[in-house]
C-alpha cells in the first residue's frame, strides 16, 4: 500500500511574492507521488494572499484560516491535528519553496527503508539555480549557534552518498514520520519563529530518531522572505529562542557551565550590538527569557551527556573569549569530522 502523505504549507502575508507563491503551490500539485493531499494554513494574513490562493486553486487544496498569527510551529501543529490517522508522513514547507517533481517520492523511498528515521530533508538549492546550495542541513554548538553544512563541504562530495545523518534540517521544507512527530509532541509553539525546527530536530535525536538529508531529493528556496522585512523582530526572536532552546534540550548536569559560557559570550558581544543598534533588542530578549530558564527543572526531556557529546559541537571556554572569526577553522574541523565520520 502506498503511504499517505500530507503537505502542510504555512502562509503569512505572501502576496508580495505572488509569483513565487503560485510557483510553490504548483510544484506541490505536480508531484509525481500518487497519494498526497495539500493543506494550506493561513496565519491570519491581512494582505489578501489567502483569498488569492483560494480563488486561484479552489478545491485543489484544503484550507485552514486562523483568527490570529500563532507562528510557524503553532500553525503546523494546528494543521497536523486536522489529519486523519491514516496519514503516515507529513511535509512541512514554506510558500517560498519550490519542489522538484520527484522530491516527495525520493523522501518516501528513504523513509520507508529505515524505521529509525524521524525527519528527512532534500538538498535545498537557491531558487533558479541548479548548483548553488541553500542548505544541506546543519549542526549545533553548545552555545546554541547553528552551523550550515554547505559552508563546510561542497555539493559534489555531499552527493557521493544517498543519505547523510545531520543534527537538523532547514525548516523551509522537511518531512516527518507522523508517529515520530506525535511521540516528541510536535513543534513547541512558544518559539513562534526561529529555533522552532531546531528544537524539533533535537527532540527527534533525544527520542532515538535520525534526521537525514536525502541527496537525490531536490527543492529550491528563496531564503529570507519570511522575516526579511522585520530584522529587529528576527534579532529578538533569535536571541530569546537560543536561550530557550538550550534550556529545553541541553543536559542538566552541564546546564550551569553552558549558561556561564553564554553570559561571557553575551558580554563580549555587547560592543558589536551597540555598533549594530541591536543592544536594546538583545538585552530585552535576555530580560524576557532568563527568569524562566535560570533554574533547570529535572523533569525536562533533555539530551543525555553521552548523546550530547555525539550530536553537539563543544566550545571550550577559551574559545568563548575569542571573536567568532578566530573560531571559524575550529568549527570547520568539528563539522567536517561529524560529517565524514558516519
MIKE-202626 format. One record per residue (C-alpha): x, y, z; residue in one letter. Coordinates in nm, 2 decimals. Layout:
% MIKE-202626
LODREN;c1;c2;c3;res
LODREN;X;Y;Z;a
...
END
This chain:
% MIKE-202626
LODREN;c1;c2;c3;res
LODREN;0.00;0.00;0.00;x
LODREN;0.13;0.34;-0.09;x
LODREN;0.18;0.56;0.22;x
LODREN;-0.05;0.85;0.25;x
LODREN;0.13;1.19;0.27;x
LODREN;0.00;1.54;0.38;x
LODREN;0.18;1.85;0.27;x
LODREN;0.12;2.14;0.50;x
LODREN;0.20;2.49;0.36;x
LODREN;0.21;2.78;0.61;x
LODREN;0.12;3.12;0.47;x
LODREN;0.15;3.47;0.62;x
LODREN;0.12;3.79;0.41;x
LODREN;0.28;3.64;0.10;x
LODREN;0.11;3.85;-0.17;x
LODREN;0.43;4.05;-0.24;x
LODREN;0.58;3.72;-0.35;x
LODREN;0.28;3.63;-0.56;x
LODREN;0.47;3.47;-0.85;x
LODREN;0.67;3.26;-0.61;x
LODREN;0.36;3.17;-0.41;x
LODREN;0.19;3.04;-0.73;x
LODREN;0.51;2.85;-0.83;x
LODREN;0.54;2.69;-0.49;x
LODREN;0.18;2.56;-0.48;x
LODREN;0.20;2.44;-0.84;x
LODREN;0.52;2.24;-0.77;x
LODREN;0.33;2.06;-0.50;x
LODREN;0.03;1.99;-0.72;x
LODREN;0.26;1.84;-0.99;x
LODREN;0.45;1.60;-0.76;x
LODREN;0.47;1.25;-0.92;x
LODREN;0.38;1.09;-0.59;x
LODREN;0.03;0.94;-0.62;x
LODREN;-0.11;0.96;-0.27;x
LODREN;-0.08;1.31;-0.12;x
LODREN;-0.31;1.59;-0.01;x
LODREN;-0.23;1.96;0.04;x
LODREN;-0.32;2.17;0.34;x
LODREN;-0.29;2.55;0.31;x
LODREN;-0.30;2.71;0.65;x
LODREN;-0.30;3.09;0.68;x
LODREN;-0.17;3.27;0.99;x
LODREN;-0.43;3.55;0.98;x
LODREN;-0.29;3.73;0.67;x
LODREN;-0.41;4.08;0.61;x
LODREN;-0.28;4.13;0.25;x
LODREN;-0.53;3.92;0.06;x
LODREN;-0.29;3.63;0.00;x
LODREN;-0.53;3.37;0.15;x
LODREN;-0.82;3.49;-0.07;x
LODREN;-0.59;3.50;-0.37;x
LODREN;-0.48;3.14;-0.32;x
LODREN;-0.84;3.01;-0.25;x
LODREN;-0.97;3.19;-0.56;x
LODREN;-0.69;3.05;-0.78;x
LODREN;-0.67;2.69;-0.67;x
LODREN;-1.03;2.64;-0.54;x
LODREN;-1.09;2.28;-0.43;x
LODREN;-0.74;2.15;-0.52;x
LODREN;-0.62;2.24;-0.17;x
LODREN;-0.76;2.20;0.18;x
LODREN;-0.78;2.54;0.36;x
LODREN;-0.75;2.65;0.72;x
LODREN;-0.76;3.01;0.82;x
LODREN;-0.65;3.11;1.17;x
LODREN;-0.80;3.41;1.35;x
LODREN;-0.46;3.52;1.48;x
LODREN;-0.09;3.47;1.39;x
LODREN;0.03;3.18;1.61;x
LODREN;0.37;3.14;1.45;x
LODREN;0.51;2.88;1.22;x
LODREN;0.52;2.58;1.46;x
LODREN;0.18;2.66;1.61;x
LODREN;0.03;2.67;1.26;x
LODREN;0.20;2.34;1.16;x
LODREN;0.06;2.18;1.48;x
LODREN;-0.29;2.31;1.41;x
LODREN;-0.29;2.17;1.06;x
LODREN;-0.14;1.84;1.17;x
LODREN;-0.41;1.79;1.43;x
LODREN;-0.67;1.80;1.14;x
LODREN;-0.51;1.50;0.97;x
LODREN;-0.68;1.16;0.99;x
LODREN;-0.48;0.87;1.14;x
LODREN;-0.42;0.70;0.80;x
LODREN;-0.16;0.97;0.71;x
LODREN;0.18;0.82;0.76;x
LODREN;0.40;1.11;0.66;x
LODREN;0.38;1.49;0.67;x
LODREN;0.58;1.75;0.48;x
LODREN;0.60;2.10;0.63;x
LODREN;0.70;2.37;0.39;x
LODREN;0.71;2.75;0.35;x
LODREN;0.55;2.91;0.04;x
LODREN;0.89;3.03;-0.07;x
LODREN;1.00;2.68;-0.16;x
LODREN;0.96;2.51;-0.50;x
LODREN;0.98;2.13;-0.52;x
LODREN;1.13;1.92;-0.79;x
LODREN;0.86;1.69;-0.93;x
LODREN;1.01;1.38;-0.76;x
LODREN;1.10;1.54;-0.43;x
LODREN;0.83;1.37;-0.22;x
LODREN;0.88;1.03;-0.39;x
LODREN;1.26;1.04;-0.31;x
LODREN;1.19;1.13;0.05;x
LODREN;0.94;0.85;0.09;x
LODREN;1.17;0.59;-0.06;x
LODREN;1.43;0.66;0.21;x
LODREN;1.18;0.70;0.49;x
LODREN;1.03;0.36;0.42;x
LODREN;1.37;0.19;0.42;x
LODREN;1.46;0.27;0.79;x
LODREN;1.24;0.27;1.09;x
LODREN;1.49;0.49;1.29;x
LODREN;1.44;0.79;1.06;x
LODREN;1.22;1.06;1.22;x
LODREN;1.28;1.35;0.98;x
LODREN;1.41;1.39;0.63;x
LODREN;1.50;1.68;0.41;x
LODREN;1.60;1.73;0.05;x
LODREN;1.91;1.91;-0.08;x
LODREN;1.79;2.27;-0.09;x
LODREN;1.93;2.48;-0.37;x
LODREN;1.89;2.85;-0.42;x
LODREN;1.59;2.95;-0.63;x
LODREN;1.65;2.95;-1.01;x
LODREN;1.98;2.76;-0.96;x
LODREN;2.08;2.40;-1.03;x
LODREN;2.41;2.41;-0.85;x
LODREN;2.42;2.69;-0.59;x
LODREN;2.34;2.54;-0.25;x
LODREN;2.10;2.70;0.00;x
LODREN;2.12;2.43;0.27;x
LODREN;2.25;2.08;0.33;x
LODREN;2.14;2.06;0.69;x
LODREN;2.32;2.19;1.00;x
LODREN;2.49;2.12;1.33;x
LODREN;2.46;2.30;1.66;x
LODREN;2.73;2.40;1.90;x
LODREN;2.70;2.41;2.28;x
LODREN;2.62;2.78;2.28;x
LODREN;2.32;2.71;2.06;x
LODREN;2.45;2.85;1.74;x
LODREN;2.38;2.66;1.42;x
LODREN;2.64;2.59;1.15;x
LODREN;2.54;2.52;0.80;x
LODREN;2.70;2.21;0.64;x
LODREN;2.71;2.37;0.30;x
LODREN;2.97;2.62;0.43;x
LODREN;3.20;2.33;0.51;x
LODREN;3.17;2.08;0.23;x
LODREN;3.06;2.11;-0.13;x
LODREN;2.77;1.96;-0.32;x
LODREN;2.97;1.71;-0.52;x
LODREN;3.11;1.55;-0.21;x
LODREN;2.77;1.55;-0.05;x
LODREN;2.62;1.37;-0.34;x
LODREN;2.86;1.07;-0.31;x
LODREN;2.61;0.92;-0.06;x
LODREN;2.23;0.85;-0.07;x
LODREN;2.18;1.00;0.28;x
LODREN;2.36;1.19;0.54;x
LODREN;2.28;1.20;0.91;x
LODREN;2.26;1.56;1.04;x
LODREN;2.16;1.74;1.35;x
LODREN;1.89;1.94;1.18;x
LODREN;1.73;2.04;0.86;x
LODREN;1.64;2.39;0.74;x
LODREN;1.28;2.44;0.84;x
LODREN;1.17;2.57;0.50;x
LODREN;1.10;2.21;0.38;x
LODREN;1.12;1.88;0.56;x
LODREN;0.92;1.56;0.61;x
LODREN;0.84;1.38;0.93;x
LODREN;0.71;1.03;1.01;x
LODREN;0.38;1.11;1.19;x
LODREN;0.44;0.85;1.47;x
LODREN;0.77;1.02;1.55;x
LODREN;0.62;1.37;1.53;x
LODREN;0.35;1.26;1.78;x
LODREN;0.60;1.10;2.01;x
LODREN;0.80;1.41;2.05;x
LODREN;0.49;1.63;2.10;x
LODREN;0.52;1.82;1.77;x
LODREN;0.65;2.18;1.75;x
LODREN;0.70;2.38;2.07;x
LODREN;0.47;2.67;1.97;x
LODREN;0.61;2.94;2.21;x
LODREN;0.91;2.98;1.99;x
LODREN;0.68;3.15;1.74;x
LODREN;0.96;3.17;1.48;x
LODREN;1.33;3.09;1.49;x
LODREN;1.47;2.77;1.66;x
LODREN;1.13;2.60;1.64;x
LODREN;1.25;2.34;1.39;x
LODREN;1.59;2.32;1.56;x
LODREN;1.42;2.22;1.88;x
LODREN;1.20;1.97;1.69;x
LODREN;1.51;1.80;1.55;x
LODREN;1.68;1.80;1.89;x
LODREN;1.38;1.62;2.03;x
LODREN;1.40;1.37;1.74;x
LODREN;1.76;1.29;1.84;x
LODREN;1.67;1.27;2.21;x
LODREN;1.39;1.02;2.14;x
LODREN;1.63;0.80;1.93;x
LODREN;1.53;0.90;1.58;x
LODREN;1.76;1.01;1.29;x
LODREN;1.74;1.33;1.09;x
LODREN;1.87;1.28;0.74;x
LODREN;1.93;1.47;0.42;x
LODREN;1.83;1.27;0.11;x
LODREN;2.07;1.37;-0.17;x
LODREN;1.86;1.28;-0.47;x
LODREN;1.56;1.47;-0.34;x
LODREN;1.58;1.83;-0.46;x
LODREN;1.39;2.16;-0.37;x
LODREN;1.46;2.53;-0.43;x
LODREN;1.43;2.81;-0.18;x
LODREN;1.42;3.19;-0.17;x
LODREN;1.59;3.25;0.16;x
LODREN;1.48;3.53;0.40;x
LODREN;1.14;3.61;0.26;x
LODREN;0.96;3.54;0.59;x
LODREN;1.15;3.77;0.83;x
LODREN;1.35;3.99;0.59;x
LODREN;1.10;4.28;0.63;x
LODREN;1.14;4.29;1.01;x
LODREN;1.51;4.25;1.10;x
LODREN;1.47;4.37;1.46;x
LODREN;1.20;4.10;1.53;x
LODREN;1.43;3.84;1.38;x
LODREN;1.71;3.96;1.61;x
LODREN;1.48;3.95;1.92;x
LODREN;1.34;3.60;1.84;x
LODREN;1.68;3.46;1.76;x
LODREN;1.84;3.59;2.08;x
LODREN;1.55;3.49;2.31;x
LODREN;1.49;3.15;2.15;x
LODREN;1.85;3.04;2.16;x
LODREN;1.83;3.05;2.54;x
LODREN;1.50;2.87;2.54;x
LODREN;1.64;2.60;2.30;x
LODREN;1.94;2.54;2.53;x
LODREN;1.71;2.52;2.84;x
LODREN;1.47;2.27;2.67;x
LODREN;1.73;2.04;2.53;x
LODREN;2.08;2.05;2.68;x
LODREN;2.20;1.82;2.96;x
LODREN;2.10;1.93;3.31;x
LODREN;2.44;1.84;3.46;x
LODREN;2.61;2.07;3.21;x
LODREN;2.35;2.34;3.22;x
LODREN;2.52;2.59;3.46;x
LODREN;2.85;2.56;3.28;x
LODREN;2.69;2.63;2.95;x
LODREN;2.49;2.92;3.08;x
LODREN;2.81;3.08;3.22;x
LODREN;2.98;3.04;2.88;x
LODREN;2.68;3.21;2.71;x
LODREN;2.68;3.50;2.95;x
LODREN;3.05;3.55;2.89;x
LODREN;2.98;3.55;2.52;x
LODREN;2.69;3.80;2.57;x
LODREN;2.92;4.04;2.75;x
LODREN;3.18;4.01;2.47;x
LODREN;2.93;4.09;2.20;x
LODREN;2.79;4.40;2.37;x
LODREN;3.01;4.63;2.17;x
LODREN;2.91;4.47;1.85;x
LODREN;2.54;4.51;1.94;x
LODREN;2.60;4.88;2.01;x
LODREN;2.76;4.93;1.67;x
LODREN;2.46;4.74;1.50;x
LODREN;2.20;4.93;1.71;x
LODREN;2.08;4.59;1.84;x
LODREN;2.18;4.63;2.21;x
LODREN;1.83;4.71;2.34;x
LODREN;1.68;4.43;2.14;x
LODREN;1.93;4.17;2.27;x
LODREN;1.90;4.30;2.63;x
LODREN;1.52;4.28;2.61;x
LODREN;1.54;3.92;2.48;x
LODREN;1.76;3.82;2.78;x
LODREN;1.54;4.00;3.03;x
LODREN;1.23;3.83;2.89;x
LODREN;1.38;3.47;2.89;x
LODREN;1.64;3.44;3.17;x
LODREN;1.40;3.44;3.47;x
LODREN;1.22;3.15;3.31;x
LODREN;1.52;2.93;3.24;x
LODREN;1.79;3.01;3.50;x
LODREN;1.69;2.72;3.73;x
LODREN;1.65;2.40;3.53;x
LODREN;1.37;2.15;3.62;x
LODREN;1.48;1.79;3.64;x
LODREN;1.16;1.67;3.47;x
LODREN;1.27;1.82;3.14;x
LODREN;1.33;1.60;2.83;x
LODREN;1.69;1.67;2.76;x
LODREN;2.00;1.52;2.59;x
LODREN;2.20;1.27;2.80;x
LODREN;2.56;1.37;2.84;x
LODREN;2.67;1.09;2.61;x
LODREN;2.43;1.18;2.33;x
LODREN;2.50;1.55;2.37;x
LODREN;2.87;1.48;2.31;x
LODREN;2.79;1.28;2.00;x
LODREN;2.55;1.54;1.85;x
LODREN;2.67;1.88;1.96;x
LODREN;2.99;2.07;1.88;x
LODREN;3.18;2.15;2.20;x
LODREN;3.31;2.51;2.26;x
LODREN;3.60;2.53;2.51;x
LODREN;3.59;2.82;2.75;x
LODREN;3.89;2.99;2.60;x
LODREN;3.72;2.99;2.26;x
LODREN;3.42;3.18;2.40;x
LODREN;3.65;3.47;2.47;x
LODREN;3.77;3.48;2.11;x
LODREN;3.60;3.67;1.83;x
LODREN;3.39;3.44;1.61;x
LODREN;3.62;3.49;1.31;x
LODREN;3.90;3.33;1.50;x
LODREN;3.69;3.02;1.57;x
LODREN;3.59;2.95;1.21;x
LODREN;3.86;2.69;1.14;x
LODREN;3.78;2.51;1.47;x
LODREN;3.41;2.50;1.38;x
LODREN;3.51;2.38;1.03;x
LODREN;3.71;2.09;1.16;x
LODREN;3.43;1.99;1.41;x
LODREN;3.15;1.99;1.15;x
LODREN;3.37;1.82;0.89;x
LODREN;3.46;1.55;1.13;x
LODREN;3.10;1.48;1.22;x
LODREN;3.01;1.46;0.85;x
LODREN;3.29;1.23;0.74;x
LODREN;3.28;1.00;1.05;x
LODREN;2.95;0.85;0.95;x
END
